[in-house]
Amino acid sequence: MELESRIYIAGHNGMVGSAIVRNLRERGYNNLILINRNQLDLLDQENVKVFFKKNKPEYVFICASRVGGIHANNTYRAEFIYENLEMQNNLIHFSYMNGVKKLFFLGSSCIYPRDSKQPMKEEYLLKGPLEKTNEPYGIAKIAGIKMCENYYRQYGANYISVMPTNLYGPHDNFDLNTSHVLPALINKFHDAKIKNSNYVEVWGSGNPKREFLYVDDCADACVHLMNSLDAKSLFSQKITHINIGSGKEISIKDLAILITEIIDYKGQIKFNIEKPDGSKHKLLDISRLSNLGFKAKIDLKTGIKKTYNWYIQNHL
C-alpha cells in the first residue's frame, strides 16, 4: 500500500477496526475511507454496491462482523450465521466487481475443529467437527476464507485471510450477555469490587485454556501482512490463511486470578460447572507469522492493565 492509497476499513468503529485505523495513521496513511453503520448498512447488497462504485477503494480490510462470547454465539445462532455471511459476501464480491487491488479478511480461531491438535496449524481447517456453541459463527468465517480463496483461483483476485486468536483491548465489548471471556471478567470483577461483593461467579470449570492477543498487536500484524503477503504466495503453501496470535495460553482460572489482582478485588471466585466450558484448548501455531517477521510486543498483564484503564476512562 502507498501512503496515499484509498483504504477502506469495514468495521472501523469496532475493536479491531479502530486499532487498524490507529496503526495506519501512525504509519502515515492519510487516505482512509471510514463510513459509519448508519451511513452504510453492510447487510444491504444494493447499498454496498453503490458505495464501492462511488468510493472506489484500492485496498479493503474486512473487520466488520457480528461477534460475541459463548453465550451470545449459542443464543443468537441464526443472526450470527446470517449477518456474517451477508456482510462478507457483499464486501468481497463488490471489491472484486470494482477492481480492489487487495483485500484482507479477518476471521476467528473458532474455525478450527473442536478437538483439534494443539497448537492449531493452518492445515487443520476442516479436519473435524466444530465446537457446537459457536458453530454458526465458525461456518460463516470458513465461508469467508473459502470465498477469498476461490476468487483468487477463478479470477486471480489478491485476497488474503488471517485467523486471529482471542483479542482484547480498547473498544472491546464488555456487555455480560454478549462479550468474550476477558472483558466479561473485567466487568464482573470491577462491579464486584465497587459493590463489595463476597464472590464472583465464573462460567465453567476454569480449566479450559485460551490464548489472548492485545488488539494493537493484532492490528500491527494485519498491516504488516497486508504489505508483505499476497494471495499467490499464500495459496502456493497449500493453506488458505495465516494465524495471528501470541503463542501463549492461560487457563480461565489463572486468567480470573490475574484480573482480580489487576483490579484489586479481594473476594472469592466461584466456578459454575453447570455452565459450558467450550473447547478445552485453543492455541494457534504462529510459526508462519513468525517467519514473516512479526512478533507480539504487549504481554498479557500489561495488556489487561491497559484495557482496564480504558474501561474505567471510557466505558463506565
Contacts in CASP RR format, 6 or more apart in sequence:
PFRMAT RR
TARGET T0000
AUTHOR 0000-0000-0000
METHOD contacts of the structure
MODEL  1
MELESRIYIAGHNGMVGSAIVRNLRERGYNNLILINRNQLDLLDQENVKV
FFKKNKPEYVFICASRVGGIHANNTYRAEFIYENLEMQNNLIHFSYMNGV
KKLFFLGSSCIYPRDSKQPMKEEYLLKGPLEKTNEPYGIAKIAGIKMCEN
YYRQYGANYISVMPTNLYGPHDNFDLNTSHVLPALINKFHDAKIKNSNYV
EVWGSGNPKREFLYVDDCADACVHLMNSLDAKSLFSQKITHINIGSGKEI
SIKDLAILITEIIDYKGQIKFNIEKPDGSKHKLLDISRLSNLGFKAKIDL
KTGIKKTYNWYIQNHL
1 7 0 8 1.000
1 29 0 8 1.000
1 58 0 8 1.000
1 59 0 8 1.000
1 102 0 8 1.000
1 226 0 8 1.000
1 227 0 8 1.000
3 27 0 8 1.000
3 28 0 8 1.000
3 29 0 8 1.000
3 30 0 8 1.000
3 31 0 8 1.000
4 30 0 8 1.000
4 31 0 8 1.000
5 29 0 8 1.000
5 31 0 8 1.000
5 58 0 8 1.000
5 59 0 8 1.000
6 31 0 8 1.000
6 33 0 8 1.000
6 55 0 8 1.000
6 56 0 8 1.000
6 57 0 8 1.000
6 58 0 8 1.000
6 59 0 8 1.000
7 24 0 8 1.000
7 29 0 8 1.000
7 31 0 8 1.000
7 32 0 8 1.000
7 33 0 8 1.000
7 57 0 8 1.000
7 58 0 8 1.000
7 59 0 8 1.000
7 60 0 8 1.000
7 61 0 8 1.000
8 32 0 8 1.000
8 33 0 8 1.000
8 35 0 8 1.000
8 55 0 8 1.000
8 57 0 8 1.000
8 59 0 8 1.000
8 60 0 8 1.000
8 61 0 8 1.000
9 17 0 8 1.000
9 20 0 8 1.000
9 21 0 8 1.000
9 24 0 8 1.000
9 32 0 8 1.000
9 33 0 8 1.000
9 34 0 8 1.000
9 61 0 8 1.000
9 63 0 8 1.000
10 42 0 8 1.000
10 60 0 8 1.000
10 61 0 8 1.000
10 62 0 8 1.000
10 63 0 8 1.000
10 64 0 8 1.000
10 87 0 8 1.000
10 91 0 8 1.000
11 17 0 8 1.000
11 37 0 8 1.000
11 63 0 8 1.000
11 64 0 8 1.000
12 18 0 8 1.000
12 20 0 8 1.000
12 21 0 8 1.000
12 32 0 8 1.000
12 34 0 8 1.000
12 35 0 8 1.000
12 63 0 8 1.000
13 36 0 8 1.000
13 37 0 8 1.000
13 171 0 8 1.000
14 63 0 8 1.000
14 171 0 8 1.000
15 167 0 8 1.000
15 168 0 8 1.000
15 169 0 8 1.000
15 170 0 8 1.000
15 171 0 8 1.000
15 172 0 8 1.000
15 173 0 8 1.000
15 215 0 8 1.000
16 63 0 8 1.000
16 106 0 8 1.000
16 164 0 8 1.000
16 167 0 8 1.000
16 215 0 8 1.000
16 218 0 8 1.000
16 219 0 8 1.000
16 222 0 8 1.000
17 61 0 8 1.000
17 63 0 8 1.000
17 219 0 8 1.000
18 170 0 8 1.000
18 171 0 8 1.000
19 170 0 8 1.000
19 171 0 8 1.000
19 215 0 8 1.000
19 216 0 8 1.000
19 218 0 8 1.000
19 219 0 8 1.000
20 61 0 8 1.000
20 63 0 8 1.000
20 219 0 8 1.000
20 222 0 8 1.000
20 223 0 8 1.000
21 32 0 8 1.000
21 34 0 8 1.000
22 216 0 8 1.000
22 219 0 8 1.000
23 216 0 8 1.000
23 219 0 8 1.000
23 220 0 8 1.000
23 222 0 8 1.000
23 223 0 8 1.000
24 32 0 8 1.000
24 223 0 8 1.000
25 32 0 8 1.000
27 223 0 8 1.000
33 55 0 8 1.000
33 57 0 8 1.000
35 51 0 8 1.000
40 47 0 8 1.000
40 48 0 8 1.000
40 51 0 8 1.000
41 47 0 8 1.000
42 48 0 8 1.000
42 64 0 8 1.000
42 86 0 8 1.000
42 87 0 8 1.000
42 90 0 8 1.000
42 91 0 8 1.000
43 83 0 8 1.000
43 86 0 8 1.000
43 87 0 8 1.000
43 90 0 8 1.000
44 90 0 8 1.000
45 86 0 8 1.000
45 90 0 8 1.000
48 90 0 8 1.000
48 91 0 8 1.000
48 94 0 8 1.000
49 90 0 8 1.000
49 94 0 8 1.000
49 97 0 8 1.000
51 94 0 8 1.000
52 94 0 8 1.000
52 95 0 8 1.000
52 97 0 8 1.000
52 98 0 8 1.000
52 100 0 8 1.000
53 98 0 8 1.000
56 98 0 8 1.000
57 95 0 8 1.000
57 98 0 8 1.000
57 100 0 8 1.000
58 100 0 8 1.000
58 101 0 8 1.000
58 102 0 8 1.000
59 100 0 8 1.000
59 101 0 8 1.000
59 102 0 8 1.000
59 103 0 8 1.000
59 104 0 8 1.000
59 226 0 8 1.000
60 91 0 8 1.000
60 95 0 8 1.000
60 100 0 8 1.000
60 102 0 8 1.000
60 103 0 8 1.000
60 104 0 8 1.000
61 104 0 8 1.000
61 106 0 8 1.000
61 222 0 8 1.000
61 226 0 8 1.000
62 87 0 8 1.000
62 88 0 8 1.000
62 91 0 8 1.000
62 92 0 8 1.000
62 103 0 8 1.000
62 104 0 8 1.000
62 105 0 8 1.000
62 106 0 8 1.000
63 106 0 8 1.000
64 87 0 8 1.000
64 91 0 8 1.000
65 83 0 8 1.000
65 84 0 8 1.000
65 87 0 8 1.000
65 88 0 8 1.000
65 106 0 8 1.000
65 107 0 8 1.000
65 141 0 8 1.000
66 76 0 8 1.000
66 79 0 8 1.000
66 80 0 8 1.000
66 83 0 8 1.000
66 84 0 8 1.000
66 87 0 8 1.000
66 137 0 8 1.000
67 108 0 8 1.000
67 137 0 8 1.000
67 173 0 8 1.000
67 180 0 8 1.000
68 137 0 8 1.000
68 173 0 8 1.000
68 178 0 8 1.000
68 179 0 8 1.000
68 180 0 8 1.000
69 134 0 8 1.000
69 178 0 8 1.000
69 179 0 8 1.000
69 180 0 8 1.000
69 181 0 8 1.000
69 184 0 8 1.000
70 133 0 8 1.000
70 134 0 8 1.000
70 181 0 8 1.000
70 203 0 8 1.000
70 276 0 8 1.000
70 278 0 8 1.000
71 177 0 8 1.000
71 178 0 8 1.000
71 203 0 8 1.000
72 80 0 8 1.000
72 177 0 8 1.000
72 178 0 8 1.000
72 179 0 8 1.000
73 80 0 8 1.000
73 110 0 8 1.000
73 133 0 8 1.000
73 134 0 8 1.000
73 136 0 8 1.000
73 137 0 8 1.000
74 133 0 8 1.000
74 134 0 8 1.000
74 276 0 8 1.000
75 177 0 8 1.000
77 135 0 8 1.000
77 136 0 8 1.000
78 136 0 8 1.000
80 134 0 8 1.000
80 136 0 8 1.000
80 137 0 8 1.000
80 140 0 8 1.000
81 136 0 8 1.000
81 137 0 8 1.000
81 139 0 8 1.000
81 140 0 8 1.000
84 137 0 8 1.000
84 140 0 8 1.000
84 141 0 8 1.000
85 140 0 8 1.000
85 143 0 8 1.000
88 105 0 8 1.000
88 140 0 8 1.000
88 143 0 8 1.000
88 144 0 8 1.000
88 147 0 8 1.000
89 147 0 8 1.000
91 103 0 8 1.000
92 103 0 8 1.000
92 105 0 8 1.000
92 144 0 8 1.000
92 147 0 8 1.000
92 148 0 8 1.000
92 151 0 8 1.000
92 159 0 8 1.000
95 103 0 8 1.000
95 157 0 8 1.000
95 159 0 8 1.000
96 151 0 8 1.000
96 155 0 8 1.000
96 157 0 8 1.000
100 157 0 8 1.000
101 158 0 8 1.000
102 158 0 8 1.000
102 159 0 8 1.000
102 160 0 8 1.000
102 226 0 8 1.000
102 230 0 8 1.000
103 148 0 8 1.000
103 157 0 8 1.000
103 158 0 8 1.000
103 159 0 8 1.000
103 160 0 8 1.000
104 159 0 8 1.000
104 160 0 8 1.000
104 161 0 8 1.000
104 162 0 8 1.000
104 222 0 8 1.000
104 225 0 8 1.000
104 226 0 8 1.000
105 144 0 8 1.000
105 145 0 8 1.000
105 148 0 8 1.000
105 159 0 8 1.000
105 160 0 8 1.000
105 161 0 8 1.000
105 162 0 8 1.000
106 161 0 8 1.000
106 162 0 8 1.000
106 164 0 8 1.000
106 222 0 8 1.000
107 141 0 8 1.000
107 144 0 8 1.000
107 145 0 8 1.000
107 161 0 8 1.000
107 162 0 8 1.000
107 163 0 8 1.000
107 164 0 8 1.000
107 241 0 8 1.000
108 137 0 8 1.000
108 138 0 8 1.000
108 141 0 8 1.000
108 163 0 8 1.000
108 164 0 8 1.000
109 120 0 8 1.000
109 163 0 8 1.000
109 164 0 8 1.000
109 165 0 8 1.000
109 166 0 8 1.000
109 211 0 8 1.000
109 243 0 8 1.000
109 282 0 8 1.000
109 284 0 8 1.000
110 130 0 8 1.000
110 131 0 8 1.000
110 134 0 8 1.000
110 137 0 8 1.000
110 138 0 8 1.000
110 141 0 8 1.000
110 282 0 8 1.000
111 125 0 8 1.000
111 130 0 8 1.000
111 138 0 8 1.000
111 141 0 8 1.000
111 142 0 8 1.000
111 145 0 8 1.000
111 163 0 8 1.000
112 120 0 8 1.000
112 124 0 8 1.000
112 125 0 8 1.000
112 130 0 8 1.000
112 282 0 8 1.000
113 124 0 8 1.000
113 126 0 8 1.000
113 127 0 8 1.000
113 128 0 8 1.000
113 129 0 8 1.000
113 130 0 8 1.000
114 128 0 8 1.000
114 129 0 8 1.000
114 130 0 8 1.000
114 131 0 8 1.000
114 132 0 8 1.000
114 279 0 8 1.000
115 128 0 8 1.000
115 129 0 8 1.000
115 279 0 8 1.000
116 124 0 8 1.000
116 127 0 8 1.000
116 128 0 8 1.000
117 124 0 8 1.000
118 281 0 8 1.000
118 283 0 8 1.000
119 247 0 8 1.000
119 283 0 8 1.000
119 284 0 8 1.000
119 285 0 8 1.000
119 286 0 8 1.000
120 243 0 8 1.000
120 282 0 8 1.000
120 283 0 8 1.000
120 284 0 8 1.000
120 285 0 8 1.000
121 243 0 8 1.000
121 285 0 8 1.000
122 163 0 8 1.000
122 239 0 8 1.000
122 240 0 8 1.000
122 241 0 8 1.000
122 242 0 8 1.000
122 243 0 8 1.000
122 285 0 8 1.000
122 288 0 8 1.000
123 238 0 8 1.000
123 239 0 8 1.000
125 142 0 8 1.000
125 145 0 8 1.000
125 240 0 8 1.000
125 241 0 8 1.000
126 142 0 8 1.000
130 138 0 8 1.000
130 139 0 8 1.000
131 278 0 8 1.000
131 279 0 8 1.000
133 276 0 8 1.000
133 278 0 8 1.000
141 163 0 8 1.000
144 161 0 8 1.000
145 161 0 8 1.000
145 163 0 8 1.000
145 240 0 8 1.000
145 241 0 8 1.000
146 240 0 8 1.000
148 157 0 8 1.000
148 159 0 8 1.000
148 160 0 8 1.000
148 161 0 8 1.000
148 231 0 8 1.000
148 240 0 8 1.000
149 159 0 8 1.000
149 161 0 8 1.000
149 235 0 8 1.000
149 240 0 8 1.000
151 157 0 8 1.000
151 159 0 8 1.000
152 158 0 8 1.000
152 159 0 8 1.000
152 231 0 8 1.000
152 232 0 8 1.000
152 235 0 8 1.000
153 235 0 8 1.000
156 231 0 8 1.000
157 231 0 8 1.000
158 230 0 8 1.000
158 231 0 8 1.000
158 232 0 8 1.000
159 231 0 8 1.000
160 225 0 8 1.000
160 226 0 8 1.000
160 229 0 8 1.000
160 230 0 8 1.000
160 231 0 8 1.000
160 234 0 8 1.000
160 241 0 8 1.000
160 242 0 8 1.000
161 240 0 8 1.000
161 241 0 8 1.000
161 242 0 8 1.000
162 221 0 8 1.000
162 222 0 8 1.000
162 225 0 8 1.000
162 241 0 8 1.000
162 242 0 8 1.000
162 243 0 8 1.000
162 244 0 8 1.000
163 241 0 8 1.000
163 242 0 8 1.000
163 243 0 8 1.000
163 244 0 8 1.000
163 284 0 8 1.000
164 213 0 8 1.000
164 218 0 8 1.000
164 221 0 8 1.000
164 243 0 8 1.000
164 244 0 8 1.000
164 245 0 8 1.000
165 210 0 8 1.000
165 211 0 8 1.000
165 212 0 8 1.000
165 213 0 8 1.000
165 243 0 8 1.000
165 244 0 8 1.000
165 245 0 8 1.000
165 246 0 8 1.000
165 247 0 8 1.000
165 282 0 8 1.000
165 283 0 8 1.000
165 284 0 8 1.000
166 180 0 8 1.000
166 181 0 8 1.000
166 182 0 8 1.000
166 210 0 8 1.000
166 211 0 8 1.000
166 212 0 8 1.000
166 213 0 8 1.000
166 282 0 8 1.000
167 212 0 8 1.000
167 213 0 8 1.000
167 214 0 8 1.000
167 215 0 8 1.000
167 218 0 8 1.000
168 180 0 8 1.000
168 182 0 8 1.000
168 183 0 8 1.000
168 212 0 8 1.000
168 213 0 8 1.000
168 214 0 8 1.000
168 215 0 8 1.000
168 303 0 8 1.000
168 304 0 8 1.000
168 307 0 8 1.000
169 183 0 8 1.000
169 214 0 8 1.000
169 215 0 8 1.000
169 216 0 8 1.000
169 303 0 8 1.000
169 306 0 8 1.000
169 307 0 8 1.000
169 310 0 8 1.000
170 215 0 8 1.000
170 306 0 8 1.000
170 307 0 8 1.000
170 310 0 8 1.000
170 314 0 8 1.000
171 215 0 8 1.000
171 310 0 8 1.000
172 179 0 8 1.000
172 180 0 8 1.000
172 182 0 8 1.000
172 183 0 8 1.000
172 215 0 8 1.000
172 307 0 8 1.000
173 179 0 8 1.000
173 180 0 8 1.000
173 183 0 8 1.000
174 183 0 8 1.000
174 184 0 8 1.000
174 186 0 8 1.000
174 187 0 8 1.000
174 311 0 8 1.000
174 315 0 8 1.000
175 187 0 8 1.000
176 184 0 8 1.000
176 187 0 8 1.000
176 188 0 8 1.000
179 187 0 8 1.000
181 210 0 8 1.000
181 252 0 8 1.000
181 255 0 8 1.000
182 212 0 8 1.000
182 255 0 8 1.000
182 259 0 8 1.000
182 304 0 8 1.000
182 307 0 8 1.000
183 307 0 8 1.000
183 311 0 8 1.000
185 202 0 8 1.000
185 255 0 8 1.000
185 256 0 8 1.000
185 259 0 8 1.000
186 259 0 8 1.000
186 263 0 8 1.000
186 304 0 8 1.000
186 307 0 8 1.000
186 308 0 8 1.000
186 311 0 8 1.000
187 311 0 8 1.000
188 200 0 8 1.000
188 201 0 8 1.000
188 202 0 8 1.000
189 200 0 8 1.000
189 256 0 8 1.000
189 259 0 8 1.000
189 260 0 8 1.000
189 263 0 8 1.000
189 265 0 8 1.000
190 263 0 8 1.000
190 265 0 8 1.000
190 308 0 8 1.000
190 311 0 8 1.000
190 312 0 8 1.000
191 197 0 8 1.000
192 199 0 8 1.000
192 200 0 8 1.000
192 265 0 8 1.000
192 267 0 8 1.000
193 263 0 8 1.000
193 264 0 8 1.000
193 265 0 8 1.000
193 266 0 8 1.000
197 267 0 8 1.000
198 267 0 8 1.000
198 268 0 8 1.000
199 267 0 8 1.000
199 268 0 8 1.000
199 269 0 8 1.000
199 270 0 8 1.000
200 256 0 8 1.000
200 265 0 8 1.000
200 267 0 8 1.000
200 268 0 8 1.000
200 269 0 8 1.000
200 270 0 8 1.000
201 270 0 8 1.000
201 271 0 8 1.000
201 272 0 8 1.000
202 252 0 8 1.000
202 256 0 8 1.000
202 269 0 8 1.000
202 270 0 8 1.000
202 271 0 8 1.000
202 272 0 8 1.000
203 271 0 8 1.000
203 272 0 8 1.000
203 275 0 8 1.000
203 276 0 8 1.000
204 252 0 8 1.000
204 271 0 8 1.000
204 272 0 8 1.000
204 273 0 8 1.000
204 274 0 8 1.000
204 275 0 8 1.000
204 276 0 8 1.000
204 277 0 8 1.000
205 271 0 8 1.000
205 273 0 8 1.000
205 277 0 8 1.000
206 251 0 8 1.000
206 252 0 8 1.000
206 253 0 8 1.000
206 256 0 8 1.000
206 271 0 8 1.000
206 277 0 8 1.000
207 251 0 8 1.000
207 252 0 8 1.000
207 253 0 8 1.000
207 277 0 8 1.000
207 280 0 8 1.000
208 251 0 8 1.000
208 252 0 8 1.000
208 277 0 8 1.000
208 278 0 8 1.000
208 279 0 8 1.000
208 280 0 8 1.000
208 281 0 8 1.000
208 282 0 8 1.000
209 249 0 8 1.000
209 250 0 8 1.000
209 251 0 8 1.000
209 252 0 8 1.000
209 280 0 8 1.000
209 281 0 8 1.000
209 282 0 8 1.000
209 283 0 8 1.000
210 249 0 8 1.000
210 250 0 8 1.000
210 252 0 8 1.000
210 255 0 8 1.000
210 282 0 8 1.000
211 245 0 8 1.000
211 246 0 8 1.000
211 247 0 8 1.000
211 248 0 8 1.000
211 249 0 8 1.000
211 250 0 8 1.000
211 282 0 8 1.000
211 283 0 8 1.000
211 284 0 8 1.000
212 246 0 8 1.000
212 250 0 8 1.000
212 255 0 8 1.000
212 300 0 8 1.000
213 244 0 8 1.000
213 245 0 8 1.000
213 246 0 8 1.000
213 296 0 8 1.000
214 296 0 8 1.000
214 298 0 8 1.000
214 300 0 8 1.000
214 302 0 8 1.000
214 303 0 8 1.000
214 306 0 8 1.000
214 307 0 8 1.000
216 298 0 8 1.000
217 246 0 8 1.000
217 296 0 8 1.000
217 297 0 8 1.000
217 298 0 8 1.000
218 244 0 8 1.000
218 245 0 8 1.000
220 294 0 8 1.000
220 297 0 8 1.000
221 244 0 8 1.000
221 245 0 8 1.000
221 289 0 8 1.000
221 294 0 8 1.000
221 296 0 8 1.000
222 244 0 8 1.000
224 292 0 8 1.000
224 293 0 8 1.000
224 294 0 8 1.000
225 242 0 8 1.000
225 244 0 8 1.000
225 289 0 8 1.000
225 292 0 8 1.000
225 294 0 8 1.000
228 292 0 8 1.000
229 242 0 8 1.000
229 292 0 8 1.000
234 240 0 8 1.000
234 241 0 8 1.000
234 242 0 8 1.000
237 288 0 8 1.000
239 288 0 8 1.000
242 288 0 8 1.000
242 289 0 8 1.000
242 292 0 8 1.000
243 284 0 8 1.000
243 285 0 8 1.000
243 286 0 8 1.000
243 288 0 8 1.000
243 289 0 8 1.000
244 284 0 8 1.000
244 286 0 8 1.000
244 289 0 8 1.000
245 284 0 8 1.000
245 286 0 8 1.000
245 289 0 8 1.000
245 296 0 8 1.000
246 286 0 8 1.000
246 296 0 8 1.000
246 300 0 8 1.000
247 283 0 8 1.000
247 284 0 8 1.000
247 286 0 8 1.000
247 296 0 8 1.000
248 300 0 8 1.000
249 281 0 8 1.000
249 282 0 8 1.000
249 283 0 8 1.000
250 258 0 8 1.000
250 300 0 8 1.000
253 269 0 8 1.000
253 271 0 8 1.000
256 269 0 8 1.000
257 269 0 8 1.000
258 300 0 8 1.000
258 301 0 8 1.000
258 304 0 8 1.000
259 265 0 8 1.000
259 304 0 8 1.000
259 308 0 8 1.000
260 266 0 8 1.000
260 267 0 8 1.000
260 269 0 8 1.000
262 301 0 8 1.000
262 304 0 8 1.000
262 305 0 8 1.000
262 308 0 8 1.000
263 308 0 8 1.000
298 306 0 8 1.000
END
